[in-house]
Amino acid sequence: MHILATSTAFPPHYYTQREFLDALLPYWGQDPKVASIVERLHLRTGVDGRYFSRRLDEYLALDSWGKCNDAWIEVAVDLGERAIDCAVRQVGLRADQLRAIFFVSVTGIASPSIDARLVNRMHLAPNIRRNPIFGLGCVAGAAGLARAADYVRAYPDQIAVLLSVELCSLTWQRDDKSVANLISVGLFGDGAAAVLVAGDNIPRRGPRILASDRVFYPNTEEVMGWSISEKGFNIVLSPDVPKVVVENLGPNVDAFLAAHGMTRRDIGSWIMHTGGPKVLEATAESLGLTRKDLEVSWEALRRVGNLSSASVLVVLDEIMKHRRPAPGTRSILAAMGPGFCAEMLLLEW
């Protein structure tokens, strides 16, 4: 199995963190204490700017979950089409040559799902195998890539596409003044990513996927996720997330590598979910890495914020397009998310 091509797609509305903060403060400005906390938290996220599904002045009209979800469907289909089209064009394919589609998201719901709508929009093969996956959150980029690899392992003559679309701005709760919500509003952005995964009988253009593994941590379901009410998605984000990362990620990666006769010294590059500053710092601490080792993840966080499941795929896209390691280099691609859990892939360039 190998990665054939990657692509990203973003909405047209980009705002700096300062521009967004100035537009946001009127929502909470009546409470000087909250406004002060918002400004302090947002300017410490490591984010310079983000993409948004709507102009900032249009969010006030999205005053119900239904309106937000309708916007999510509209934008998700548009970005999904752009991301997949870009990926297949890179390698001279037609969209109807894809044999499976894995769609991951945790920021909206639809039935028929977004992948079904793309079958119609893009004239994908009517017998394409559809695999919509909801609920994995930030880990879904890595998990979806592993599931797509499992598919083409069974069908080595075929190509599957993984599509992640996360429109985090459409989940904000304007009346939630919890620290978790204030942080998430300043950290998460909107965007999409697509990855083509090919079987061994397809000529290789990118890294081989040597193996994957996953670890579920029992009794940690309150660490991260959504509390879903009539208002929509309410963020669950424990301050213990960095602690869980520090305590588990390093041992998990070590066990994964040991199963394949390797250690961290055999890894030449790290493709890690961006999380936020504390998560990236915890990742480095757990794995014994430097900030430079995670430079691409830090840069992605700065440019577009945390895109949940799409984040690790944005990092992968940057490495595929501009920072490919030398042939033979091995990489770990990993993310963690609700459950709480981790997903890891071993790549060879």
C-alpha positions as a Python dict, from the first residue, in 0.01 Angstrom:
ca = {
    (1, 'M'): (0, 0, 0),
    (2, 'H'): (119, 352, -65),
    (3, 'I'): (10, 713, -68),
    (4, 'L'): (-43, 822, -426),
    (5, 'A'): (-136, 1190, -381),
    (6, 'T'): (-258, 1443, -126),
    (7, 'S'): (-448, 1769, -149),
    (8, 'T'): (-613, 2033, 67),
    (9, 'A'): (-903, 2274, 17),
    (10, 'F'): (-1015, 2572, 222),
    (11, 'P'): (-1308, 2815, 224),
    (12, 'P'): (-1241, 3159, 71),
    (13, 'H'): (-1267, 3353, 398),
    (14, 'Y'): (-936, 3392, 584),
    (15, 'Y'): (-893, 3611, 890),
    (16, 'T'): (-600, 3680, 1115),
    (17, 'Q'): (-638, 3597, 1482),
    (18, 'R'): (-658, 3968, 1561),
    (19, 'E'): (-931, 4029, 1302),
    (20, 'F'): (-1129, 3736, 1435),
    (21, 'L'): (-1085, 3844, 1795),
    (22, 'D'): (-1206, 4198, 1720),
    (23, 'A'): (-1518, 4053, 1555),
    (24, 'L'): (-1577, 3806, 1836),
    (25, 'L'): (-1539, 4031, 2138),
    (26, 'P'): (-1882, 4199, 2096),
    (27, 'Y'): (-2041, 3859, 2166),
    (28, 'W'): (-1883, 3849, 2511),
    (29, 'G'): (-1776, 4210, 2552),
    (30, 'Q'): (-2054, 4288, 2800),
    (31, 'D'): (-1855, 4084, 3053),
    (32, 'P'): (-1511, 4247, 3088),
    (33, 'K'): (-1374, 3945, 3274),
    (34, 'V'): (-1473, 3706, 2995),
    (35, 'A'): (-1345, 3946, 2727),
    (36, 'S'): (-1007, 3962, 2901),
    (37, 'I'): (-987, 3583, 2925),
    (38, 'V'): (-1086, 3543, 2558),
    (39, 'E'): (-814, 3782, 2440),
    (40, 'R'): (-548, 3619, 2655),
    (41, 'L'): (-640, 3264, 2548),
    (42, 'H'): (-670, 3341, 2179),
    (43, 'L'): (-336, 3514, 2154),
    (44, 'R'): (-167, 3210, 2310),
    (45, 'T'): (-303, 2948, 2072),
    (46, 'G'): (-7, 2959, 1833),
    (47, 'V'): (-252, 3047, 1554),
    (48, 'D'): (-185, 3347, 1328),
    (49, 'G'): (-498, 3305, 1115),
    (50, 'R'): (-764, 3060, 1000),
    (51, 'Y'): (-1013, 2990, 723),
    (52, 'F'): (-1385, 3027, 791),
    (53, 'S'): (-1690, 2883, 616),
    (54, 'R'): (-1867, 3219, 617),
    (55, 'R'): (-1770, 3584, 643),
    (56, 'L'): (-1744, 3681, 1007),
    (57, 'D'): (-2047, 3912, 982),
    (58, 'E'): (-2261, 3620, 862),
    (59, 'Y'): (-2222, 3401, 1171),
    (60, 'L'): (-2473, 3600, 1375),
    (61, 'A'): (-2751, 3476, 1145),
    (62, 'L'): (-2653, 3112, 1213),
    (63, 'D'): (-2863, 3109, 1528),
    (64, 'S'): (-2974, 2745, 1529),
    (65, 'W'): (-2815, 2406, 1493),
    (66, 'G'): (-3019, 2344, 1179),
    (67, 'K'): (-2885, 2655, 1007),
    (68, 'C'): (-2529, 2568, 1106),
    (69, 'N'): (-2566, 2213, 983),
    (70, 'D'): (-2717, 2327, 651),
    (71, 'A'): (-2412, 2548, 604),
    (72, 'W'): (-2190, 2253, 697),
    (73, 'I'): (-2346, 2035, 425),
    (74, 'E'): (-2313, 2306, 161),
    (75, 'V'): (-1950, 2389, 235),
    (76, 'A'): (-1847, 2026, 299),
    (77, 'V'): (-1967, 1918, -44),
    (78, 'D'): (-1791, 2210, -213),
    (79, 'L'): (-1460, 2155, -33),
    (80, 'G'): (-1483, 1778, -71),
    (81, 'E'): (-1524, 1809, -446),
    (82, 'R'): (-1230, 2048, -473),
    (83, 'A'): (-1001, 1833, -260),
    (84, 'I'): (-1074, 1507, -441),
    (85, 'D'): (-1060, 1670, -784),
    (86, 'C'): (-720, 1821, -704),
    (87, 'A'): (-584, 1486, -584),
    (88, 'V'): (-695, 1284, -886),
    (89, 'R'): (-573, 1548, -1133),
    (90, 'Q'): (-224, 1533, -983),
    (91, 'V'): (-186, 1173, -1097),
    (92, 'G'): (-387, 1188, -1420),
    (93, 'L'): (-688, 995, -1294),
    (94, 'R'): (-1060, 1044, -1336),
    (95, 'A'): (-1278, 1057, -1027),
    (96, 'D'): (-1481, 758, -1150),
    (97, 'Q'): (-1168, 541, -1129),
    (98, 'L'): (-1175, 553, -748),
    (99, 'R'): (-1309, 230, -602),
    (100, 'A'): (-1366, 329, -238),
    (101, 'I'): (-1423, 650, -46),
    (102, 'F'): (-1366, 695, 327),
    (103, 'F'): (-1525, 1013, 458),
    (104, 'V'): (-1440, 1143, 807),
    (105, 'S'): (-1580, 1439, 995),
    (106, 'V'): (-1699, 1530, 1341),
    (107, 'T'): (-1840, 1881, 1283),
    (108, 'G'): (-2171, 1807, 1110),
    (109, 'I'): (-2410, 1532, 1009),
    (110, 'A'): (-2594, 1444, 691),
    (111, 'S'): (-2800, 1160, 550),
    (112, 'P'): (-2739, 1095, 266),
    (113, 'S'): (-2383, 1149, 384),
    (114, 'I'): (-2135, 1384, 217),
    (115, 'D'): (-1970, 1099, 26),
    (116, 'A'): (-2308, 1007, -127),
    (117, 'R'): (-2363, 1366, -236),
    (118, 'L'): (-2018, 1363, -395),
    (119, 'V'): (-2103, 1049, -591),
    (120, 'N'): (-2375, 1255, -758),
    (121, 'R'): (-2181, 1580, -782),
    (122, 'M'): (-1858, 1429, -918),
    (123, 'H'): (-2005, 1133, -1108),
    (124, 'L'): (-1806, 886, -902),
    (125, 'A'): (-1846, 518, -992),
    (126, 'P'): (-2196, 399, -895),
    (127, 'N'): (-2043, 87, -738),
    (128, 'I'): (-1787, 279, -529),
    (129, 'R'): (-1762, 145, -175),
    (130, 'R'): (-1874, 420, 63),
    (131, 'N'): (-1746, 438, 419),
    (132, 'P'): (-1873, 743, 611),
    (133, 'I'): (-1715, 766, 958),
    (134, 'F'): (-1837, 1003, 1229),
    (135, 'G'): (-1719, 1057, 1586),
    (136, 'L'): (-1345, 991, 1581),
    (137, 'G'): (-1255, 1359, 1598),
    (138, 'C'): (-891, 1458, 1571),
    (139, 'V'): (-772, 1099, 1539),
    (140, 'A'): (-982, 1033, 1228),
    (141, 'G'): (-725, 1160, 979),
    (142, 'A'): (-481, 890, 1083),
    (143, 'A'): (-754, 631, 1142),
    (144, 'G'): (-912, 694, 801),
    (145, 'L'): (-574, 660, 632),
    (146, 'A'): (-520, 327, 806),
    (147, 'R'): (-866, 203, 704),
    (148, 'A'): (-805, 304, 342),
    (149, 'A'): (-473, 115, 354),
    (150, 'D'): (-652, -192, 488),
    (151, 'Y'): (-889, -170, 193),
    (152, 'V'): (-624, -157, -79),
    (153, 'R'): (-429, -433, 93),
    (154, 'A'): (-726, -653, 8),
    (155, 'Y'): (-765, -500, -340),
    (156, 'P'): (-410, -428, -465),
    (157, 'D'): (-530, -317, -810),
    (158, 'Q'): (-751, -43, -669),
    (159, 'I'): (-728, 316, -544),
    (160, 'A'): (-922, 450, -247),
    (161, 'V'): (-968, 809, -139),
    (162, 'L'): (-978, 938, 216),
    (163, 'L'): (-1165, 1267, 252),
    (164, 'S'): (-1167, 1472, 571),
    (165, 'V'): (-1382, 1784, 601),
    (166, 'E'): (-1394, 1972, 929),
    (167, 'L'): (-1584, 2300, 962),
    (168, 'C'): (-1520, 2375, 1325),
    (169, 'S'): (-1646, 2735, 1309),
    (170, 'L'): (-1999, 2602, 1253),
    (171, 'T'): (-1999, 2430, 1593),
    (172, 'W'): (-1925, 2732, 1814),
    (173, 'Q'): (-2160, 2794, 2104),
    (174, 'R'): (-2184, 3167, 2155),
    (175, 'D'): (-2350, 3144, 2497),
    (176, 'D'): (-2096, 2895, 2639),
    (177, 'K'): (-1841, 3085, 2847),
    (178, 'S'): (-1654, 2778, 2967),
    (179, 'V'): (-1276, 2781, 2930),
    (180, 'A'): (-1299, 2478, 2701),
    (181, 'N'): (-1529, 2661, 2460),
    (182, 'L'): (-1329, 2984, 2476),
    (183, 'I'): (-1013, 2790, 2387),
    (184, 'S'): (-1177, 2594, 2105),
    (185, 'V'): (-1324, 2909, 1948),
    (186, 'G'): (-972, 3051, 1926),
    (187, 'L'): (-798, 2734, 1813),
    (188, 'F'): (-1004, 2542, 1558),
    (189, 'G'): (-1048, 2634, 1192),
    (190, 'D'): (-1216, 2508, 874),
    (191, 'G'): (-1071, 2304, 590),
    (192, 'A'): (-1055, 1975, 402),
    (193, 'A'): (-793, 1726, 291),
    (194, 'A'): (-795, 1429, 56),
    (195, 'V'): (-547, 1142, 26),
    (196, 'L'): (-533, 882, -251),
    (197, 'V'): (-421, 542, -123),
    (198, 'A'): (-320, 281, -380),
    (199, 'G'): (-264, -92, -375),
    (200, 'D'): (70, -255, -445),
    (201, 'N'): (-10, -315, -812),
    (202, 'I'): (-40, 59, -879),
    (203, 'P'): (288, 241, -967),
    (204, 'R'): (419, 415, -656),
    (205, 'R'): (455, 795, -629),
    (206, 'G'): (463, 845, -253),
    (207, 'P'): (553, 669, 70),
    (208, 'R'): (469, 307, 135),
    (209, 'I'): (239, 234, 427),
    (210, 'L'): (427, -41, 607),
    (211, 'A'): (196, -90, 904),
    (212, 'S'): (-61, 72, 1131),
    (213, 'D'): (-176, 25, 1488),
    (214, 'R'): (-420, 179, 1733),
    (215, 'V'): (-459, 201, 2108),
    (216, 'F'): (-775, 270, 2307),
    (217, 'Y'): (-742, 403, 2661),
    (218, 'P'): (-1022, 262, 2881),
    (219, 'N'): (-1232, 499, 3091),
    (220, 'T'): (-1108, 820, 2929),
    (221, 'E'): (-1421, 911, 2738),
    (222, 'E'): (-1462, 1238, 2931),
    (223, 'V'): (-1125, 1372, 2812),
    (224, 'M'): (-1245, 1500, 2474),
    (225, 'G'): (-1553, 1496, 2254),
    (226, 'W'): (-1895, 1655, 2214),
    (227, 'S'): (-2186, 1698, 2450),
    (228, 'I'): (-2476, 1711, 2204),
    (229, 'S'): (-2790, 1907, 2289),
    (230, 'E'): (-3069, 2090, 2108),
    (231, 'K'): (-2813, 2368, 2050),
    (232, 'G'): (-2573, 2139, 1864),
    (233, 'F'): (-2218, 2040, 1948),
    (234, 'N'): (-2081, 2155, 2283),
    (235, 'I'): (-1708, 2099, 2322),
    (236, 'V'): (-1574, 1860, 2585),
    (237, 'L'): (-1205, 1940, 2631),
    (238, 'S'): (-1034, 1838, 2952),
    (239, 'P'): (-718, 2016, 3071),
    (240, 'D'): (-581, 1661, 3114),
    (241, 'V'): (-534, 1613, 2737),
    (242, 'P'): (-160, 1706, 2742),
    (243, 'K'): (-109, 1479, 3042),
    (244, 'V'): (-271, 1186, 2859),
    (245, 'V'): (-45, 1255, 2559),
    (246, 'V'): (271, 1272, 2770),
    (247, 'E'): (194, 951, 2956),
    (248, 'N'): (84, 740, 2661),
    (249, 'L'): (209, 847, 2318),
    (250, 'G'): (577, 763, 2366),
    (251, 'P'): (514, 412, 2506),
    (252, 'N'): (253, 349, 2235),
    (253, 'V'): (492, 446, 1956),
    (254, 'D'): (774, 243, 2112),
    (255, 'A'): (555, -69, 2130),
    (256, 'F'): (439, -17, 1770),
    (257, 'L'): (795, 19, 1643),
    (258, 'A'): (923, -273, 1851),
    (259, 'A'): (665, -498, 1687),
    (260, 'H'): (843, -419, 1358),
    (261, 'G'): (1198, -447, 1489),
    (262, 'M'): (1254, -72, 1514),
    (263, 'T'): (1308, 204, 1767),
    (264, 'R'): (1260, 580, 1754),
    (265, 'R'): (1617, 610, 1623),
    (266, 'D'): (1495, 448, 1299),
    (267, 'I'): (1244, 728, 1239),
    (268, 'G'): (1365, 1017, 1025),
    (269, 'S'): (1051, 1236, 1024),
    (270, 'W'): (738, 1284, 1232),
    (271, 'I'): (396, 1365, 1085),
    (272, 'M'): (189, 1461, 1387),
    (273, 'H'): (-156, 1606, 1448),
    (274, 'T'): (-123, 1976, 1528),
    (275, 'G'): (-347, 1981, 1840),
    (276, 'G'): (-246, 2307, 2001),
    (277, 'P'): (68, 2442, 2168),
    (278, 'K'): (27, 2233, 2482),
    (279, 'V'): (-49, 1918, 2280),
    (280, 'L'): (253, 1968, 2053),
    (281, 'E'): (473, 2033, 2354),
    (282, 'A'): (336, 1718, 2519),
    (283, 'T'): (398, 1522, 2199),
    (284, 'A'): (761, 1637, 2190),
    (285, 'E'): (810, 1555, 2559),
    (286, 'S'): (658, 1209, 2529),
    (287, 'L'): (862, 1118, 2220),
    (288, 'G'): (1185, 1293, 2319),
    (289, 'L'): (1167, 1527, 2021),
    (290, 'T'): (1267, 1889, 1967),
    (291, 'R'): (1046, 2168, 1837),
    (292, 'K'): (1236, 2145, 1506),
    (293, 'D'): (1133, 1778, 1473),
    (294, 'L'): (770, 1896, 1476),
    (295, 'E'): (832, 2210, 1272),
    (296, 'V'): (578, 2124, 1000),
    (297, 'S'): (306, 2064, 1259),
    (298, 'W'): (382, 2392, 1436),
    (299, 'E'): (373, 2574, 1102),
    (300, 'A'): (38, 2419, 1007),
    (301, 'L'): (-106, 2524, 1341),
    (302, 'R'): (18, 2878, 1285),
    (303, 'R'): (-122, 2904, 931),
    (304, 'V'): (-465, 2739, 962),
    (305, 'G'): (-527, 2642, 1325),
    (306, 'N'): (-638, 2301, 1443),
    (307, 'L'): (-854, 2135, 1176),
    (308, 'S'): (-946, 1830, 1386),
    (309, 'S'): (-919, 1519, 1165),
    (310, 'A'): (-781, 1716, 869),
    (311, 'S'): (-486, 1853, 1067),
    (312, 'V'): (-250, 1558, 1036),
    (313, 'L'): (-340, 1533, 666),
    (314, 'V'): (-249, 1900, 613),
    (315, 'V'): (90, 1822, 766),
    (316, 'L'): (122, 1518, 539),
    (317, 'D'): (31, 1729, 234),
    (318, 'E'): (302, 1985, 316),
    (319, 'I'): (561, 1709, 349),
    (320, 'M'): (446, 1535, 29),
    (321, 'K'): (460, 1855, -172),
    (322, 'H'): (753, 2049, -28),
    (323, 'R'): (955, 1855, 230),
    (324, 'R'): (987, 1495, 117),
    (325, 'P'): (1246, 1301, 313),
    (326, 'A'): (1522, 1114, 134),
    (327, 'P'): (1429, 776, -16),
    (328, 'G'): (1432, 504, 247),
    (329, 'T'): (1348, 741, 533),
    (330, 'R'): (1084, 611, 769),
    (331, 'S'): (815, 829, 924),
    (332, 'I'): (556, 797, 1196),
    (333, 'L'): (219, 955, 1122),
    (334, 'A'): (6, 978, 1434),
    (335, 'A'): (-293, 1147, 1593),
    (336, 'M'): (-491, 1118, 1914),
    (337, 'G'): (-857, 1190, 1977),
    (338, 'P'): (-1186, 1113, 2150),
    (339, 'G'): (-1214, 779, 2315),
    (340, 'F'): (-942, 863, 2425),
    (341, 'C'): (-725, 684, 2170),
    (342, 'A'): (-424, 699, 1941),
    (343, 'E'): (-371, 587, 1581),
    (344, 'M'): (-26, 538, 1428),
    (345, 'L'): (106, 455, 1080),
    (346, 'L'): (460, 360, 978),
    (347, 'L'): (563, 505, 640),
    (348, 'E'): (869, 455, 421),
    (349, 'W'): (965, 710, 156),
}
